[in-house]
Amino acid sequence: MSRFAAVDLGASSGRVIVGEVSSDRVALQEVHRFPNRPVRVAGTLQWDVLALWAGVVDGLRAAGAVDGVAVDSWAVDYALLDADGALLGNPVHYRDARTDGVADAVDRVVPPATSYATTGVQRLPFNTVYQLVAARGSAAMAAAESLLMIPDLFAYWLTGERSGEVTNASTTGLFDVRARSWAGDLATRLDLRPEILPAVVEPGSVIGRVRPGVAEEFGWPGGVPVWAVGSHDTASAVLGVPARSPAFAYVSCGTWSLVGVELTAPVTTEAARAANFSNELGVDGTVRFLRNVMGLWLLQECVRTWERDGHAVDLPALLAAAADVPGGRSTVDPDRPEFLPPGDMPARLRAECRRTGQPEPGTPAEITRCILDSLAGAYRRAVGEAAALSGHPVEVVHLVGGGARNALLCQLTADACQLPVVAGPVEAAAYGNVLVQARAAGVLTADRTDLRRLIGGAGAVYHPR
């Protein structure tokens, strides 16, 4: 069997997973997991990418000999490099407040309808385009020779080659979703130095080979290929959906939830823009027509607040208690901007219920049930609108990622959508990452449908009640 290492970097943790692949089988093994802890320095929330790199090094050393490696991560955030390839400061976290009000300023230069017709990207306050506008005039931007998205940065450190993989580039708000290339004119209109944007590569391309000095740190020989895959973790996760027909919707559920359908062409109608849907690129020329939903961030921040206040949280027990709370008592719109920053999430949830005239959830179980009911309702709206706006039929919902472990959320989603929900795999992004590598290396020759038949890890099927 051939072995491929998937470096999967999430907003709260990173993983190195080894996939063993033959013509009829894919088996995954997690060999290393490490935390991803943002750091606030001088008032700016930043990613500690050097700590992440140390985790990647430890993981690839633990992986042993492999036939290839690829990196996927979250989207929208970027790093700046100088002419020598040195990092110009830690990448700023998308939850930092520097983009407050920037979207409105951009709209005055480029009308939203004009931008959407080209990029097809959902209007979110932290989109890369708004981050870059916020950074205009900074010393780092003036010194920048190139811009790399987060997975492209790690590929650069592995190989010394600078590139921009299209699935992550398509989330920036500076990418032409039909041409699958940078929208240079848009960048110029916003005074964003399009010359620093890297050459784009498609999933399945070889970015380069692991440099000998780097390979020594892993105990590898030099020359192991580093592949471009769906470097936006959702692009890999969608390929990792074990669908048996095209008539499916997906919920890629972790810190964020991305909810949508897989298409062969973008939908950039005015109705799609008004509904705030994104057309993000996928593997094999596909389009991920989706909406970002705040996701399990709401619960994660609640747990952090409770633990900070000295209350130990047993998550399985908390979910069991939430299942006993009557449903639908209080719900919120999880995408309200006040839920985006870190902080006291229970207080914000109670305040929103109070503002809307609903009972305030008091206990952790009541707050958890409010969150899960709210997410299920948001998934129902997103699945229904994705189908209606695209004309794509939906007969089943696949819920993948960490949320697939949450049986209550899966059942509430089935109830809300009135569709069966297939849970798992949890490591859908790693499956997608490994499958693209294996096909690019010639171990597999299948199309997407047949690749998906190799995926394991799908769990229970939840039927609507």
N, C-alpha and C positions, 0 to 999 in steps of 0.2 A: 504494500500500500504506500502511496505517496503521502507526505506529511506537509501541511501548510500551517503557518502561524498567523492567526488573526489578532491584531492589536485593536481592541475595541474600547475607546475612551468615552465614558459617559460623564454627565454633569456632576455626579456624586462619587463615581469610582471608575477605575480602569481595570481591564482584564486582558490577559494574554491567554488565548485559547488555541489549542492545537487540534486541527482537523485531520483525521486519517481518511483518505479517500481512495476508493477503487471504482471500477466502472459501475458498480451497483450498490455502493454503500458509502455513507459518510458518517463518521463517528467523531464527536467532539469531546475534548477533555480540557477543563480549565486548569492551567498550570500555575497561574499567579493572579492575584487580585490585590489592588492597592487603592488607597483613598485618593480622591480628588478634592482638595480643600482649598477653596478660594481664599485669598488674603486681602484684607483692606490695608492699604498703605497710603498715608498722607491724604486720606479721604477718598481714595479711588479703589474700587473693588477689582482685583486682578486675579488671573489664573497663575498658579505656580507651575509653569511648564517645565522647569528644571526638575522639580519633584516628580512630575509625571514621566519625564524622560528616565529618571532613575528607576521608576517602576517598570517602564518598558524594558530597560536593560536587564533588570532582574528577571523579568518574565521571559524574555527571549533566551537568556542563559538557561532558565529552567526548562525551556521547550526542547532543548537538544537539537540534533541535526534536523533541518527542514529543507523542503524543496522550494520554498517561497515564503514571503511575508507581505502583509498589506495592513494598512491602517485605516480605520474609520473612526469618526468622532461626531460630536455635536456640530451644529452649523453656525453660521453668521459671524463668529469671532475670527480674528486674524492676527498675524504677527507681521512686524516690519523688520526687514533686514537691510543693513548698510551694504556698501559696495564690496566689502570683504566677506559678506555673508554672516556678519555678527548680528545677534538679536538686539534690536533697539528697544529694550524694556520688555517687561512681561505683558502679554496680551491683556487687554481690558475685558472684564466680564460683561456679558450682555445685560446683566441686571444692574450695572452701574448707572447712576443718575445722569451721566453726561449727555445722554440723548433726549432728556426731557425737553419737549417743545420743538425738537429739530425737525420732526416730520412735517409740521405745519410750515416751517421755513422752506423746506424743500418743495412742498406743494406750490409755493408762490413762484418758484423758478421753473419747475416742470409740473404741469397739471397731472393729477393722479391718473386720469384716464389715459394720458399719453404714456406715462411710465408703465402702466399696467399692460397696455397693448403690446409693449416690447418685452417686458420682463415677466409678466403674469404672476407677480409675487404679492402675497398677502401683505397688507399694511400693518406692520408690527413696529412698535416704537424702537426696538433694538436692531432692526435690520442693518446689515453691514453698511449700506449706503448712508444711513443716518449716523452710524458710528464714525464713518470717514468724514462726513461733513462736520461733525462735532470736533474732529481732530485736525481740521484744516488750520494751517498756520502754526502747528506745534513744531518743536525742534525735531522730534522723531520723524514726523511726516516730511519735513524739509530734507532730512538726511537719508530718507528711505530710497533704496535702489530697487527693492521688490517687496511685494505683498504676498503672503502665503496664508491660506486658510489653515486651521489647526492641523488636520491630518496631513496636509501638504508640507507643513513645517517638520513634522516627524519623519516623513519620507525624505525630506531634504537632509535632515541630520543622519539618516541611514545611508544615503547614497551620494550626497553632494549635488543632486540635481533638483532644480527648481521647476515646479509645474503646478498647474491648477486643475484638479479633477472636476469634471463638469457637474456631477450631482451636487457637490458642495458649492461650487461657484454659482449654481442656479438659484441659491437661496439669498444671494447678496443684494438683489435689487439693482444690479449693474450688469446683468447677463441677458442676452437675447435668447429667449426660450425656444424660438423656432430655428434660428441659425446655429444654436449651440455654440455661441462664441460671445466674447465680451461686447457689451454695448458701449463702445468707445465714445460715440457721440454724446451719450447720456452722461458719462463720466466727465467729459469736457465741459458740458453745460454747467455742471456742478463744481467745476474747478477742482477735480479730484485726481489729476495726474494719471491718466490711463496708461502711461508708459511703465508704471510699476506693476501692472497686472501681469501675471505669468502666462506663458503658453499653456493652452488647455489640452488635456488628455482625456480619453474615454475609458470607462471601465474595461479591463482586459488588456490594457497597454502595459508595457514594461516601463516603469519610471526610470529605473537604473538598477544597479547591483550594489549590494552592501559593500561598503568600502573596507579594505583589509584591516585597517586599524580599528574600525568599529566592530567588525566580525570577530576580532580577537577577544573583545569584551564578552561576547556570547559563547566563545568556544567553537565558533564556526570557521570553516574555510571561507576565504574571500569569494565574491562572485555570486552569492545567493540572490536571485532576482527579487526585487521589490515591485509588486504589481499595483497598478491603479485598479481599485474596485469601486463599488458604490461608497465613496468615502464619507458621504453623509450617512450616519448610522441608520437613518430611516430608509435610505435607498437600499442598503444591504438588508435591513429588516423586512422590507416589502418583498424582496427576492426570497427571503427566508420564510415566507408565508406558505404553509403546506396546502395550497389551494388545489382543488381537483377540477375546477372549471373557472373560466374568466369572470363569472358572475358573483364576485365577492367584494366586500369592503373590508378594510383593515383598520384596526386601532393599534398603533405601535405605542405602547403604554409604559412610560417610565416617569422620570421627573416631568417631562412633557408628554402629552398624548397627541399624536398626529393621526388624523382620522380622514380617510378618503378612499379613492378607487384608483385602479391602475388603468391608464389610457394609452392610446397610441399617438395622440395629438393634443396640444394644449387647448384649454377653453378660456379665452380671454374676452368674453362678452361683458357687456356692462352689467348684466345680472350677476355674473361670477365675481366681478370686482365689488359690486355692492354687497354681496354676501361674504366678502373678504376671504376668498379661496385662493390658494397658491397653486401654481403650476411648477412643480419642482421636477427636475429631470431624474430619470431612473436608468436602470441597466437595460441594455438592448434597445436603446432608442425610445424607451417608454417615458411617460409623464406621470408623476404622482400628483393627482388632483386632490388637494387635501386642505384641511384647516387645522391650524395649531390650536390645541386646547390646553389649558394650564397644567392639567395632569396631576400626578401624585405629589408634585411640589407642595400642594396645599397640606396634605397629610404629613409629608416629611418635615415641613416647617412647624406644624403643630407638635410633632414628636420632639423636635429640637427644643421648642419652647418649654414643654412639660419637663423634659430631662434637665434643662437649664435651671428650672425652678425646683429641682430636687425630687421629681417624681419618676421613678423607674417605669418604663413602658414595655410591656410584654405584647408585641404586635399581634400574634395569633389570638391571645385572650381579648385584646381590644377589638379585633374584627368580629370575634364571636359575640361579644357584648353588643357591638353595633348592629349585628344581625337581629338582635332581640328588640331593638328600638323600633317603634312604628315608623314605617316609611313615609316620605312625602310631607313630613311635618314642617320642615324648613329647608329651603333650597336657595342657592345663590347662583349668579352667573359667574362661573369660575374664571372667566377671562377679564373680569374687571381690573383696571390698571392698579388699583390699590393692593391687589394680591400678588403683584409681580415682585416687589422688593423683599429681601429677607426681613425677619422681625417677628413680632408677636402675632402669629396667624390666628390663634383662637380668638383674640380680642377683635381682630378685623372681621372675622366671620360673624361673631355675635353682633358687631356694630352694623354689618350689612343686613342681617336679619331684622334688627331693630328698625333700621331705616326703611325697610320694605314692609313693615307691619306684621312680621311673622314671629312666632315664638323663638326666643333666643335659646340655642342649644347650650346647655350648661356643662354636663359631664363630658369627659373625653369620648365616651361611647356615642353620645348624642352629636357631638361635633363631627366625629368620624362618619356617622350615618348621614349627616348633612352634606359632607364632602362627597361621599360615594353616590348618594342620590343626585347631587348636582352634576357630577361627572357623567353619570349614565344619561341624564337628560341632555347634556351637551353632546354626547356621542350620538344620541338619537337624532338631534337636529342636524349634526354634521353629516351623518350617513344619508339622511333623507334629502338634504340639499345637494350633496355630491351626486346622488343618483339623478335628481331632477334636473340639475344644471348641465350635466354631461350626457344625459340619456343612457347612462350605463346601468344595466339591471343589477340588482343586488339580491341574492338569495341566501347569503350566509355572511356573518361577520367573523373575521379572524382577529382575535385579541392576542397580540404577541408582546414579548418583552416582560419586564418584571411584574407588571400588573396581572399577567396570566396566572400568577400564584394566588391572587386575591379572589377566592371563590365568590365572595359576596359581590364584588364589583362585576365579575363575569355574569352572575345571575341577574343583577340589576340591569346590566346592559342588554341582556336578552329580553328582559321584561319591557324595557323602555323601547327598544327597536322593534319588538315583536318579530324577531328573527332568531334562528339558532346562532349561538356564539361558540366557536371552537377556540379553546384556550391553548396557547403555546404554539411554538416553543418559546421558552423564556429567552434563550440565546439566539433569537432569529437573526439578529445582525451578524453574529459570528457565522451562522450557516451561510448567509448571503455572501459574506466576505470570502469564506473558504471555497464556496462553489465557483465564484468568478475566477479565483486563482487557479483552481483545478482545471477549469475549462480552458483558461488561457494557456496553461502549461501542457494541454493536450491529453490530460488524464481523462477528462470528460468531453463529450462532443454534443451534448444534448441542448435542446432549446429550453426556454424558461419552464414550460409545462413539465417537461421530463426531469429537469433539475429539481423541481419542487417535489417530485415523487420520491426523491432520495432523502428528504428531510424527515428526521425523527423528532421526538419531543412534543408532539401535539398531545394535549391531555384531554380532559373531559369536554363533552359537548353539553352546553347549557341551553335548554329549550325554554321558550317564553311561557310564563304561567298565566 
